[in-house]
């Protein structure tokens, strides 16, 4: 006779954090350390092809990114009774693909894109850099665009379109976090996700901030981390 679930599971909850498109676990490391310091069991997923070169990213595709999370969930489900998904940007899109499985308890979406690019904000940044002569924002945008290939960009757009309809299937308690000055994921994305999920989701908007809330928006990140923690343990 096979072992029962109670015999199989040795721990209660694990918190799986998934980074964004073209990035790495360094984007979410601050959040991981914050939650670990609060006593939570944390697992960061490194998406296939990410964290290395532009060519390595282009050598992967969106099914590979999804499978990276699927494999981690399958492994953790053997040890943990409950899995909580915390997705940053692309990680939020991927989280929606697994939010309906039985082992998933709660889901957090952080600056998850539906509508791309806040053009008004980007133009403001360009004008500021030109007037100041420092060009830090322009360099940031240039590096962001040049770090991914056209093929990888198409893969991202495919998973974005495939995921839009999946938010309506999310029934687990969910928290949607969105910076209003997010240059990559236009802040109205959060409203779209909330509308699709419905009553099981809550939205928190933050004045200011930016897309890379844990590595760049240092004045805001502790507040975001604490809001995530309070939701997870409530």
ChimeraX commands (.cxc) that place a marker at each C-alpha (Angstrom):
marker #1 position 0.00,0.00,0.00 radius 0.5
marker #1 position 1.33,3.48,-0.90 radius 0.5
marker #1 position 2.15,6.08,1.72 radius 0.5
marker #1 position -0.60,8.51,2.72 radius 0.5
marker #1 position -0.37,12.26,2.18 radius 0.5
marker #1 position 0.30,12.76,5.89 radius 0.5
marker #1 position 3.23,10.35,5.67 radius 0.5
marker #1 position 4.54,11.98,2.49 radius 0.5
marker #1 position 4.45,15.62,3.57 radius 0.5
marker #1 position 7.08,16.61,6.13 radius 0.5
marker #1 position 6.50,20.38,6.10 radius 0.5
marker #1 position 3.58,22.79,5.86 radius 0.5
marker #1 position 4.05,25.78,3.55 radius 0.5
marker #1 position 6.70,26.77,1.04 radius 0.5
marker #1 position 6.86,30.11,-0.76 radius 0.5
marker #1 position 7.98,29.98,-4.36 radius 0.5
marker #1 position 9.28,33.25,-5.84 radius 0.5
marker #1 position 9.62,33.61,-9.63 radius 0.5
marker #1 position 11.65,36.36,-11.29 radius 0.5
marker #1 position 10.91,38.37,-14.42 radius 0.5
marker #1 position 11.60,38.26,-18.15 radius 0.5
marker #1 position 15.26,38.52,-19.10 radius 0.5
marker #1 position 16.24,38.78,-15.45 radius 0.5
marker #1 position 17.45,36.43,-12.75 radius 0.5
marker #1 position 16.92,35.57,-9.10 radius 0.5
marker #1 position 18.90,38.71,-8.20 radius 0.5
marker #1 position 15.68,40.66,-8.95 radius 0.5
marker #1 position 13.83,38.88,-6.15 radius 0.5
marker #1 position 16.66,38.12,-3.74 radius 0.5
marker #1 position 15.79,41.04,-1.45 radius 0.5
marker #1 position 12.23,39.77,-1.07 radius 0.5
marker #1 position 13.46,36.21,-0.52 radius 0.5
marker #1 position 15.81,37.32,2.26 radius 0.5
marker #1 position 13.11,39.48,3.85 radius 0.5
marker #1 position 10.65,36.58,4.01 radius 0.5
marker #1 position 13.31,34.13,5.16 radius 0.5
marker #1 position 14.14,36.47,8.04 radius 0.5
marker #1 position 10.47,36.23,9.02 radius 0.5
marker #1 position 10.79,32.45,9.25 radius 0.5
marker #1 position 9.21,31.41,5.94 radius 0.5
marker #1 position 10.57,28.59,3.80 radius 0.5
marker #1 position 11.58,30.18,0.50 radius 0.5
marker #1 position 12.37,28.68,-2.88 radius 0.5
marker #1 position 13.48,30.88,-5.79 radius 0.5
marker #1 position 12.95,29.56,-9.33 radius 0.5
marker #1 position 15.55,30.33,-11.99 radius 0.5
marker #1 position 13.72,30.29,-15.32 radius 0.5
marker #1 position 15.29,28.33,-18.19 radius 0.5
marker #1 position 17.65,30.42,-20.32 radius 0.5
marker #1 position 17.65,33.34,-17.88 radius 0.5
marker #1 position 20.46,34.77,-15.82 radius 0.5
marker #1 position 23.09,34.35,-18.54 radius 0.5
marker #1 position 23.68,35.71,-22.02 radius 0.5
marker #1 position 21.30,37.01,-24.67 radius 0.5
marker #1 position 22.04,33.90,-26.73 radius 0.5
marker #1 position 21.23,31.58,-23.83 radius 0.5
marker #1 position 17.89,33.33,-23.36 radius 0.5
marker #1 position 17.13,33.01,-27.07 radius 0.5
marker #1 position 17.93,29.29,-26.80 radius 0.5
marker #1 position 14.95,28.84,-24.49 radius 0.5
marker #1 position 11.26,29.39,-25.20 radius 0.5
marker #1 position 8.15,30.18,-23.23 radius 0.5
marker #1 position 7.24,26.48,-22.65 radius 0.5
marker #1 position 10.71,26.07,-21.09 radius 0.5
marker #1 position 10.04,28.98,-18.73 radius 0.5
marker #1 position 6.71,27.46,-17.70 radius 0.5
marker #1 position 8.30,24.05,-17.21 radius 0.5
marker #1 position 10.93,25.55,-14.91 radius 0.5
marker #1 position 8.15,26.45,-12.49 radius 0.5
marker #1 position 6.24,23.22,-13.08 radius 0.5
marker #1 position 9.31,21.14,-12.20 radius 0.5
marker #1 position 9.91,23.11,-9.02 radius 0.5
marker #1 position 6.28,22.74,-7.95 radius 0.5
marker #1 position 6.33,19.00,-8.58 radius 0.5
marker #1 position 9.49,18.58,-6.51 radius 0.5
marker #1 position 8.29,20.75,-3.64 radius 0.5
marker #1 position 4.84,19.11,-3.55 radius 0.5
marker #1 position 6.50,15.91,-2.33 radius 0.5
marker #1 position 7.87,17.65,0.75 radius 0.5
marker #1 position 5.39,20.48,1.43 radius 0.5
marker #1 position 1.65,20.36,1.95 radius 0.5
marker #1 position 0.99,23.87,0.61 radius 0.5
marker #1 position 2.70,25.90,-2.12 radius 0.5
marker #1 position 2.38,29.68,-2.28 radius 0.5
marker #1 position 3.34,31.38,-5.55 radius 0.5
marker #1 position 4.93,34.83,-5.64 radius 0.5
marker #1 position 5.49,36.04,-9.19 radius 0.5
marker #1 position 7.34,39.18,-10.21 radius 0.5
marker #1 position 6.56,40.50,-13.72 radius 0.5
marker #1 position 6.78,37.46,-16.07 radius 0.5
marker #1 position 6.82,35.36,-12.90 radius 0.5
marker #1 position 3.30,36.61,-12.20 radius 0.5
marker #1 position 2.13,35.54,-15.64 radius 0.5
marker #1 position 3.58,32.07,-15.12 radius 0.5
marker #1 position 2.03,31.84,-11.64 radius 0.5
marker #1 position -1.42,32.17,-13.20 radius 0.5
marker #1 position -0.79,28.91,-15.07 radius 0.5
marker #1 position -0.50,26.99,-11.79 radius 0.5
marker #1 position -2.86,28.94,-9.52 radius 0.5
marker #1 position -5.67,26.40,-9.85 radius 0.5
marker #1 position -3.82,23.25,-8.81 radius 0.5
marker #1 position -4.79,21.74,-5.47 radius 0.5
marker #1 position -1.45,22.21,-3.76 radius 0.5
marker #1 position -1.38,25.98,-4.38 radius 0.5
marker #1 position -2.69,27.94,-1.40 radius 0.5
marker #1 position -2.13,31.65,-2.21 radius 0.5
marker #1 position -0.79,33.70,-5.12 radius 0.5
marker #1 position 0.97,37.07,-5.25 radius 0.5
marker #1 position 1.31,39.05,-8.49 radius 0.5
marker #1 position 3.96,41.81,-8.43 radius 0.5
marker #1 position 4.10,44.38,-11.26 radius 0.5
marker #1 position 2.67,41.76,-13.58 radius 0.5
marker #1 position 2.22,43.11,-17.12 radius 0.5
marker #1 position -0.93,43.06,-19.16 radius 0.5
marker #1 position -0.46,46.46,-20.80 radius 0.5
marker #1 position 3.16,47.11,-21.72 radius 0.5
marker #1 position 5.09,50.35,-21.40 radius 0.5
marker #1 position 4.02,53.57,-19.73 radius 0.5
marker #1 position 4.94,55.79,-22.69 radius 0.5
marker #1 position 4.21,59.04,-20.85 radius 0.5
marker #1 position 6.55,58.03,-18.03 radius 0.5
marker #1 position 9.27,56.85,-20.41 radius 0.5
marker #1 position 9.16,60.14,-22.34 radius 0.5
marker #1 position 9.40,62.03,-19.06 radius 0.5
marker #1 position 12.51,60.04,-18.13 radius 0.5
marker #1 position 14.09,60.76,-21.53 radius 0.5
marker #1 position 13.42,64.49,-21.22 radius 0.5
marker #1 position 14.82,64.53,-17.68 radius 0.5
marker #1 position 18.03,62.78,-18.76 radius 0.5
marker #1 position 18.52,65.09,-21.73 radius 0.5
marker #1 position 18.11,68.17,-19.55 radius 0.5
marker #1 position 20.33,66.82,-16.76 radius 0.5
marker #1 position 22.98,65.38,-19.08 radius 0.5
marker #1 position 23.31,62.22,-16.96 radius 0.5
marker #1 position 21.45,59.71,-19.19 radius 0.5
marker #1 position 20.99,57.06,-16.46 radius 0.5
marker #1 position 17.38,56.31,-17.43 radius 0.5
marker #1 position 18.19,56.25,-21.14 radius 0.5
marker #1 position 20.98,53.75,-20.43 radius 0.5
marker #1 position 18.57,51.64,-18.40 radius 0.5
marker #1 position 16.05,51.46,-21.25 radius 0.5
marker #1 position 18.78,50.80,-23.81 radius 0.5
marker #1 position 20.20,47.91,-21.80 radius 0.5
marker #1 position 16.72,46.47,-21.22 radius 0.5
marker #1 position 15.97,46.41,-24.94 radius 0.5
marker #1 position 19.41,45.21,-26.06 radius 0.5
marker #1 position 19.55,42.34,-23.56 radius 0.5
marker #1 position 16.84,40.30,-25.31 radius 0.5
marker #1 position 16.50,39.05,-28.89 radius 0.5
marker #1 position 13.50,39.48,-31.16 radius 0.5
marker #1 position 12.82,35.75,-30.75 radius 0.5
marker #1 position 12.73,36.07,-26.94 radius 0.5
marker #1 position 10.49,39.11,-27.20 radius 0.5
marker #1 position 8.04,37.17,-29.35 radius 0.5
marker #1 position 8.04,34.32,-26.82 radius 0.5
marker #1 position 7.20,36.83,-24.11 radius 0.5
marker #1 position 4.32,38.27,-26.13 radius 0.5
marker #1 position 2.97,34.76,-26.75 radius 0.5
marker #1 position 2.90,33.86,-23.07 radius 0.5
marker #1 position 1.36,37.24,-22.28 radius 0.5
marker #1 position -1.52,36.62,-24.68 radius 0.5
marker #1 position -2.00,33.03,-23.52 radius 0.5
marker #1 position -2.12,34.11,-19.88 radius 0.5
marker #1 position -4.69,36.90,-20.18 radius 0.5
marker #1 position -7.54,34.42,-20.39 radius 0.5
marker #1 position -6.13,32.27,-17.57 radius 0.5
marker #1 position -6.60,34.88,-14.85 radius 0.5
marker #1 position -10.31,34.11,-14.92 radius 0.5
marker #1 position -9.51,30.58,-13.70 radius 0.5
marker #1 position -7.63,31.80,-10.60 radius 0.5
marker #1 position -9.78,31.08,-7.56 radius 0.5
marker #1 position -7.16,31.04,-4.78 radius 0.5
marker #1 position -6.70,34.04,-2.46 radius 0.5
marker #1 position -4.57,36.47,-4.45 radius 0.5
marker #1 position -2.74,39.74,-3.86 radius 0.5
marker #1 position -1.97,42.06,-6.77 radius 0.5
marker #1 position 0.74,44.67,-6.18 radius 0.5
marker #1 position 1.42,47.46,-8.66 radius 0.5
marker #1 position 3.70,50.52,-8.67 radius 0.5
marker #1 position 2.01,53.46,-10.36 radius 0.5
marker #1 position 5.31,54.61,-11.86 radius 0.5
marker #1 position 6.11,51.21,-13.34 radius 0.5
marker #1 position 7.61,51.99,-16.73 radius 0.5
marker #1 position 7.30,48.41,-18.05 radius 0.5
marker #1 position 3.98,47.10,-16.74 radius 0.5
marker #1 position 1.48,49.94,-17.13 radius 0.5
marker #1 position -0.28,50.33,-13.79 radius 0.5
marker #1 position -3.73,49.60,-15.27 radius 0.5
marker #1 position -2.56,45.99,-15.69 radius 0.5
marker #1 position -3.43,45.40,-12.03 radius 0.5
marker #1 position -7.04,46.42,-12.65 radius 0.5
marker #1 position -7.34,43.96,-15.53 radius 0.5
marker #1 position -6.02,41.10,-13.37 radius 0.5
marker #1 position -8.32,42.02,-10.47 radius 0.5
marker #1 position -11.36,42.14,-12.75 radius 0.5
marker #1 position -10.58,38.70,-14.20 radius 0.5
marker #1 position -9.90,37.01,-10.84 radius 0.5
marker #1 position -12.76,38.68,-9.01 radius 0.5
marker #1 position -13.56,38.65,-5.30 radius 0.5
marker #1 position -10.69,36.36,-4.28 radius 0.5
marker #1 position -8.14,39.04,-5.24 radius 0.5
marker #1 position -7.11,42.29,-3.56 radius 0.5
marker #1 position -5.10,45.08,-5.19 radius 0.5
marker #1 position -2.53,47.39,-3.62 radius 0.5
marker #1 position -1.19,50.34,-5.61 radius 0.5
marker #1 position 1.98,52.20,-4.65 radius 0.5
marker #1 position 2.63,55.81,-5.52 radius 0.5
marker #1 position 5.94,56.18,-7.32 radius 0.5
marker #1 position 8.21,53.17,-7.47 radius 0.5
marker #1 position 9.25,51.50,-10.72 radius 0.5
marker #1 position 9.19,48.07,-12.32 radius 0.5
marker #1 position 12.27,46.78,-10.48 radius 0.5
marker #1 position 10.73,47.43,-7.11 radius 0.5
marker #1 position 13.17,45.27,-5.09 radius 0.5
marker #1 position 16.44,46.43,-6.66 radius 0.5
marker #1 position 15.80,50.05,-7.69 radius 0.5
marker #1 position 12.86,51.37,-5.64 radius 0.5
marker #1 position 14.78,51.03,-2.37 radius 0.5
marker #1 position 12.56,53.54,-0.56 radius 0.5
marker #1 position 9.49,51.40,-1.26 radius 0.5
marker #1 position 10.64,47.80,-1.20 radius 0.5
marker #1 position 10.34,47.20,2.56 radius 0.5
marker #1 position 6.70,48.30,2.44 radius 0.5
marker #1 position 6.05,45.96,-0.50 radius 0.5
marker #1 position 7.81,43.09,1.26 radius 0.5
marker #1 position 5.81,43.62,4.44 radius 0.5
marker #1 position 2.52,43.76,2.56 radius 0.5
marker #1 position 3.40,40.45,0.91 radius 0.5
marker #1 position 4.35,38.90,4.25 radius 0.5
marker #1 position 1.15,40.06,5.97 radius 0.5
marker #1 position -0.95,38.59,3.15 radius 0.5
marker #1 position 0.89,35.27,3.21 radius 0.5
marker #1 position 0.53,34.72,6.94 radius 0.5
marker #1 position -3.01,36.08,7.32 radius 0.5
marker link #1:1,2 radius 0.2
marker link #1:2,3 radius 0.2
marker link #1:3,4 radius 0.2
marker link #1:4,5 radius 0.2
marker link #1:5,6 radius 0.2
marker link #1:6,7 radius 0.2
marker link #1:7,8 radius 0.2
marker link #1:8,9 radius 0.2
marker link #1:9,10 radius 0.2
marker link #1:10,11 radius 0.2
marker link #1:11,12 radius 0.2
marker link #1:12,13 radius 0.2
marker link #1:13,14 radius 0.2
marker link #1:14,15 radius 0.2
marker link #1:15,16 radius 0.2
marker link #1:16,17 radius 0.2
marker link #1:17,18 radius 0.2
marker link #1:18,19 radius 0.2
marker link #1:19,20 radius 0.2
marker link #1:20,21 radius 0.2
marker link #1:21,22 radius 0.2
marker link #1:22,23 radius 0.2
marker link #1:23,24 radius 0.2
marker link #1:24,25 radius 0.2
marker link #1:25,26 radius 0.2
marker link #1:26,27 radius 0.2
marker link #1:27,28 radius 0.2
marker link #1:28,29 radius 0.2
marker link #1:29,30 radius 0.2
marker link #1:30,31 radius 0.2
marker link #1:31,32 radius 0.2
marker link #1:32,33 radius 0.2
marker link #1:33,34 radius 0.2
marker link #1:34,35 radius 0.2
marker link #1:35,36 radius 0.2
marker link #1:36,37 radius 0.2
marker link #1:37,38 radius 0.2
marker link #1:38,39 radius 0.2
marker link #1:39,40 radius 0.2
marker link #1:40,41 radius 0.2
marker link #1:41,42 radius 0.2
marker link #1:42,43 radius 0.2
marker link #1:43,44 radius 0.2
marker link #1:44,45 radius 0.2
marker link #1:45,46 radius 0.2
marker link #1:46,47 radius 0.2
marker link #1:47,48 radius 0.2
marker link #1:48,49 radius 0.2
marker link #1:49,50 radius 0.2
marker link #1:50,51 radius 0.2
marker link #1:51,52 radius 0.2
marker link #1:52,53 radius 0.2
marker link #1:53,54 radius 0.2
marker link #1:54,55 radius 0.2
marker link #1:55,56 radius 0.2
marker link #1:56,57 radius 0.2
marker link #1:57,58 radius 0.2
marker link #1:58,59 radius 0.2
marker link #1:59,60 radius 0.2
marker link #1:60,61 radius 0.2
marker link #1:61,62 radius 0.2
marker link #1:62,63 radius 0.2
marker link #1:63,64 radius 0.2
marker link #1:64,65 radius 0.2
marker link #1:65,66 radius 0.2
marker link #1:66,67 radius 0.2
marker link #1:67,68 radius 0.2
marker link #1:68,69 radius 0.2
marker link #1:69,70 radius 0.2
marker link #1:70,71 radius 0.2
marker link #1:71,72 radius 0.2
marker link #1:72,73 radius 0.2
marker link #1:73,74 radius 0.2
marker link #1:74,75 radius 0.2
marker link #1:75,76 radius 0.2
marker link #1:76,77 radius 0.2
marker link #1:77,78 radius 0.2
marker link #1:78,79 radius 0.2
marker link #1:79,80 radius 0.2
marker link #1:80,81 radius 0.2
marker link #1:81,82 radius 0.2
marker link #1:82,83 radius 0.2
marker link #1:83,84 radius 0.2
marker link #1:84,85 radius 0.2
marker link #1:85,86 radius 0.2
marker link #1:86,87 radius 0.2
marker link #1:87,88 radius 0.2
marker link #1:88,89 radius 0.2
marker link #1:89,90 radius 0.2
marker link #1:90,91 radius 0.2
marker link #1:91,92 radius 0.2
marker link #1:92,93 radius 0.2
marker link #1:93,94 radius 0.2
marker link #1:94,95 radius 0.2
marker link #1:95,96 radius 0.2
marker link #1:96,97 radius 0.2
marker link #1:97,98 radius 0.2
marker link #1:98,99 radius 0.2
marker link #1:99,100 radius 0.2
marker link #1:100,101 radius 0.2
marker link #1:101,102 radius 0.2
marker link #1:102,103 radius 0.2
marker link #1:103,104 radius 0.2
marker link #1:104,105 radius 0.2
marker link #1:105,106 radius 0.2
marker link #1:106,107 radius 0.2
marker link #1:107,108 radius 0.2
marker link #1:108,109 radius 0.2
marker link #1:109,110 radius 0.2
marker link #1:110,111 radius 0.2
marker link #1:111,112 radius 0.2
marker link #1:112,113 radius 0.2
marker link #1:113,114 radius 0.2
marker link #1:114,115 radius 0.2
marker link #1:115,116 radius 0.2
marker link #1:116,117 radius 0.2
marker link #1:117,118 radius 0.2
marker link #1:118,119 radius 0.2
marker link #1:119,120 radius 0.2
marker link #1:120,121 radius 0.2
marker link #1:121,122 radius 0.2
marker link #1:122,123 radius 0.2
marker link #1:123,124 radius 0.2
marker link #1:124,125 radius 0.2
marker link #1:125,126 radius 0.2
marker link #1:126,127 radius 0.2
marker link #1:127,128 radius 0.2
marker link #1:128,129 radius 0.2
marker link #1:129,130 radius 0.2
marker link #1:130,131 radius 0.2
marker link #1:131,132 radius 0.2
marker link #1:132,133 radius 0.2
marker link #1:133,134 radius 0.2
marker link #1:134,135 radius 0.2
marker link #1:135,136 radius 0.2
marker link #1:136,137 radius 0.2
marker link #1:137,138 radius 0.2
marker link #1:138,139 radius 0.2
marker link #1:139,140 radius 0.2
marker link #1:140,141 radius 0.2
marker link #1:141,142 radius 0.2
marker link #1:142,143 radius 0.2
marker link #1:143,144 radius 0.2
marker link #1:144,145 radius 0.2
marker link #1:145,146 radius 0.2
marker link #1:146,147 radius 0.2
marker link #1:147,148 radius 0.2
marker link #1:148,149 radius 0.2
marker link #1:149,150 radius 0.2
marker link #1:150,151 radius 0.2
marker link #1:151,152 radius 0.2
marker link #1:152,153 radius 0.2
marker link #1:153,154 radius 0.2
marker link #1:154,155 radius 0.2
marker link #1:155,156 radius 0.2
marker link #1:156,157 radius 0.2
marker link #1:157,158 radius 0.2
marker link #1:158,159 radius 0.2
marker link #1:159,160 radius 0.2
marker link #1:160,161 radius 0.2
marker link #1:161,162 radius 0.2
marker link #1:162,163 radius 0.2
marker link #1:163,164 radius 0.2
marker link #1:164,165 radius 0.2
marker link #1:165,166 radius 0.2
marker link #1:166,167 radius 0.2
marker link #1:167,168 radius 0.2
marker link #1:168,169 radius 0.2
marker link #1:169,170 radius 0.2
marker link #1:170,171 radius 0.2
marker link #1:171,172 radius 0.2
marker link #1:172,173 radius 0.2
marker link #1:173,174 radius 0.2
marker link #1:174,175 radius 0.2
marker link #1:175,176 radius 0.2
marker link #1:176,177 radius 0.2
marker link #1:177,178 radius 0.2
marker link #1:178,179 radius 0.2
marker link #1:179,180 radius 0.2
marker link #1:180,181 radius 0.2
marker link #1:181,182 radius 0.2
marker link #1:182,183 radius 0.2
marker link #1:183,184 radius 0.2
marker link #1:184,185 radius 0.2
marker link #1:185,186 radius 0.2
marker link #1:186,187 radius 0.2
marker link #1:187,188 radius 0.2
marker link #1:188,189 radius 0.2
marker link #1:189,190 radius 0.2
marker link #1:190,191 radius 0.2
marker link #1:191,192 radius 0.2
marker link #1:192,193 radius 0.2
marker link #1:193,194 radius 0.2
marker link #1:194,195 radius 0.2
marker link #1:195,196 radius 0.2
marker link #1:196,197 radius 0.2
marker link #1:197,198 radius 0.2
marker link #1:198,199 radius 0.2
marker link #1:199,200 radius 0.2
marker link #1:200,201 radius 0.2
marker link #1:201,202 radius 0.2
marker link #1:202,203 radius 0.2
marker link #1:203,204 radius 0.2
marker link #1:204,205 radius 0.2
marker link #1:205,206 radius 0.2
marker link #1:206,207 radius 0.2
marker link #1:207,208 radius 0.2
marker link #1:208,209 radius 0.2
marker link #1:209,210 radius 0.2
marker link #1:210,211 radius 0.2
marker link #1:211,212 radius 0.2
marker link #1:212,213 radius 0.2
marker link #1:213,214 radius 0.2
marker link #1:214,215 radius 0.2
marker link #1:215,216 radius 0.2
marker link #1:216,217 radius 0.2
marker link #1:217,218 radius 0.2
marker link #1:218,219 radius 0.2
marker link #1:219,220 radius 0.2
marker link #1:220,221 radius 0.2
marker link #1:221,222 radius 0.2
marker link #1:222,223 radius 0.2
marker link #1:223,224 radius 0.2
marker link #1:224,225 radius 0.2
marker link #1:225,226 radius 0.2
marker link #1:226,227 radius 0.2
marker link #1:227,228 radius 0.2
marker link #1:228,229 radius 0.2
marker link #1:229,230 radius 0.2
marker link #1:230,231 radius 0.2
marker link #1:231,232 radius 0.2
marker link #1:232,233 radius 0.2
marker link #1:233,234 radius 0.2
view
